Structure formats: C-alpha cells, structure tokens
Amino acid sequence: MSQALVEELLGSGDAEVARHLGFNKALPASVLGRLAAHPDPRVRATVPRRGAGDPVAPDTEVLAGLLERLADDPEPMVREAVAAHSDAPAAVRNRLMRDPVTAVREALARGWTDAPPEAHRVLLTDAQPTVRAAALSPWHPRPPRDLHEPLLAHPSTRAGVLPSVELTPQRAEALAASGDGNVRAALAAHPDLPEAVRTALADDPQITVRVEVLLSRWIPPETRARLHAELTGPGQDEADRWISSYLLGNAWKDRSRQGWLLDAPLERRLAHLDSPYAFERRAAAAGGGLPAEVVMRLMKDPDVQVRRIAAGNSAHVPGEELERLVREHGEDTSVMPLLVEHPRFPPQGFVRLARSGDPRLRLWALEGEDLPAALVSALAADPVPSVRRRAAGHRNLPVSCLPSLLADDDPQVVEAAGAAPGFPVPWMRRLTARPG
C-alpha cells in the first residue's frame, strides 16, 4: 500500500477505515504512531494486535516504544491488546502485571509463557483465580513447588497445576474421584499415575478422560486397542464421536499429550510409523527429519493427514507429490505448513490449479505469488465469491478488474477489492469523498 493511499485513508476521518487500516501488516512506523494517537480506542488497539513478527519500518524498536505508550492508555481494551502482545518489553509487562483490570492481567498471564520466575510467581498468586489459571498451561514454566498446594486447593487452578504435582497413590485416588472432568483428564495424562488408577480411568464416563488414557504412553496394548475401538467405533453418539475425532486428530500438535513421541529419537519414531493408530503415525511423522525413502512410503499411508504432515515436514518430498496431494485432497489449514507453501511446490502447479473445475483448488491457486495476471483476472470473475475475494488481494491483479469487484454482490469481495495492493489513489479519493 502506497504512502499516498495511506494518507487518503487517514484523511477520510472515518474511524472504521482507520481501524481496518491498522490491521495492515506492512504499515510504516510513522503511520503506526498516528494510529496509536487516534481518538478511537478501537483504532489504537489495532497497533499492538499486529503481532510481534509483523514487518515494521524502520525497526521493531519503534513498535516497542508504541507499546510503552499504549500500556498507559486509559482504555482497558487497548492495554489488554498490549498485554497480549508477544514482544512487549519487560518494563511494560511488569507494569501491566499489576493493572487494576482483571482482563488485562489475564491477557498478560495467558501470553507470557516465558515469564521470569519472579513475574510468574506474581501472576500465579494474583487475587483473581482466572489470572492464576491463565498462567498455567503446558507452554508456561512449571509453577514453583511451594505453590502447588494452594493452586491444587482451588477448583479454577487444580487441573492446570496437576501435571506438575507429585502424585502419591492416595492423592491420585482422591483426584480420580473429582467431579471435575478436566481434573480427571489432567490426571489421566500424568506420567506418574499409578497403573490401577489409570486402568480405572479407562472406563471413565467422560470421553475426554478416556482419550487422555488412550494417548498415554503407559497403557498396555490391549487397553489401547479396546479404547481406540470404543472411541472411534460406531457405538458413540454424534457429539462424542466429534469430540474424540477432534482430540485424537489434533493430538500430534500438542507436546503435552504426544511430546513423548514428537520428540523421540528417530529410531523410535520410525517404529511408530507402523502403528495401527493414525494419531501415533501423525505424531511420528510430525517430528521431521525422516529419510527420503520413509517419506515416500508415507505418501501411501491410508490416512491423508499422515501424508500431509510427512510431506509438509520433509525437505525431500517431490513437487509432484505435493501437487498430487492438493489435487486429490485439497488443503487443510489445520495442518501447517500448507502444502502450497512448501518451497518444492511446482510453480506450474499453481497454473494447473487455477484451471481446475474445483473451486477449492482454484482458491489455492492464488497462493502462487507469480500466477500470471491473465489467470488472476479470470479468477477475479470466478462464479464462486471466495475465489473472487482471494483474487482481489493478489499482487498480480490487473487494475482493470477492480471496477467489477467493487460492484460485486458479495460485500466481502468489495471489501477485499478496496484493500487491493494496486488500488489507484484517485479512485480511493473519490470513494472516501462519498457520503456514508
């Protein structure tokens, strides 16, 4: 977006326009400074919501200075956005740690996963249990041992602290009788859980507890086979089937559940690639570093997610395999990195996807940054709105396509066209001058 266009947008005086502008990830630091001084708090809150990795000119120190200023903003929503920013300076975080608004402290506790011990202690002893709970997660440091008992004593923090607590057989039995399913699920995942308690939890009435038992490294093969059949078989109601499918399908992303396999030595992961359970094969493939011949073998795995994960995490996968996977099964945004983002995805593959009869594939064709303008133009006139919307934001969109996109029946297409990279400044001047 050119500086001239930015000036036109800011000059419109429309707070909603300024708010949308604030989400643009390539704004120069001078513009961020002006947004940080905007009278509307919704606009000011967009500055810290941009994210730590977003490009800022001339350097990130400017953004740090803005965060320091916005940390003293009178509006809690702005301070909450600063507290959630992963690159907030230590001085800012230390101030917000004692903010009078609970939501601000919660946002800080939730996002500050590398807090120094003294700061983590302050958050874990906050007067509000929701703040204490927000500072407990698999991504946070383990809570200090002297806080285990008080955190275990409160229902809001019991499940969160449980993975760090030293279990005795008596305590494990008491927690297994808890009426809180989140507590029993956390207990089921504990590495030091006595075998008798784990066996009992395998028959727990709550499905999330049984899933945790199934994912555990320590259950015997026969118990794992029985649980897997129960949790994935036809006997469940629709809601339980969805829950088990979601938890098992995404376990490979969670080191608190599958870290024992994700981070295992290559030899152990290779052995699990022959597991009868797709969730184990996914985790084994996600660890990366697999030999080329193993990756090619996994391209024939019956579970398409195993194939996606193996391909996305391999430097050896051929480009034609990546394209074949996308053509046959599409993309899945829950599996990152995307196959179309892989450096070995063939450039001509995007051209072929653009000419597909499947609108989902035409949509992914627009991930090709060098897609020819003629194809982008054709996709801008696609019968499917989501394809037109994606085409409107492509860098090779011809300006001649904009009038029809701006008159589109779909409001989201119109909005995407208004933010097009090559939008002419005179057009924007006329649009912002219109009433309403």
KADA-V230697 format. One record per pair of residues at least 4 apart in sequence whose C-alpha atoms are under 6 Angstrom apart, sorted by the first residue. I is the first residue (numbers start at 1). J is the second residue. Records with the same first field share a line. If there is no record, write none. Layout:
I = J / J
//
This chain:
1 = 421
5 = 425
7 = 11
12 = 432
19 = 43
22 = 46
25 = 54
26 = 55
28 = 56 / 57
29 = 56 / 57
35 = 44
36 = 44
45 = 78 / 81
48 = 81 / 82
49 = 81
52 = 86 / 87
56 = 60
67 = 71
68 = 92
71 = 79
76 = 80
80 = 104
83 = 107 / 108
84 = 107 / 108 / 111
93 = 97
97 = 105
106 = 131 / 134
108 = 112
109 = 134 / 135
110 = 134 / 135
113 = 139 / 140
115 = 119 / 120
123 = 132
124 = 132
126 = 132
133 = 157
136 = 160
138 = 256
148 = 152
151 = 157 / 158
152 = 158
154 = 158
159 = 183 / 186
163 = 190
176 = 184
185 = 209
188 = 212 / 213
189 = 212
202 = 210 / 213
214 = 224
224 = 228
227 = 231
228 = 232
229 = 233
236 = 241
241 = 245
244 = 248
245 = 249
247 = 251
248 = 279
252 = 258 / 282 / 283
254 = 258
255 = 259
259 = 263
260 = 264
262 = 283 / 284 / 287
269 = 284
273 = 281
282 = 306
285 = 310
286 = 309
288 = 313
292 = 316
298 = 307
299 = 307
305 = 309
306 = 310
308 = 312
311 = 317
312 = 337 / 339
319 = 344 / 345 / 346
320 = 324
324 = 328
325 = 329
326 = 330 / 331
340 = 345
350 = 365 / 368
353 = 361 / 362 / 365
354 = 362 / 365
363 = 387
373 = 377 / 396 / 397
376 = 397
380 = 388 / 391
382 = 388
389 = 413 / 416
392 = 416 / 417 / 420
393 = 420
402 = 406
405 = 414 / 417
406 = 414 / 417
408 = 414
//
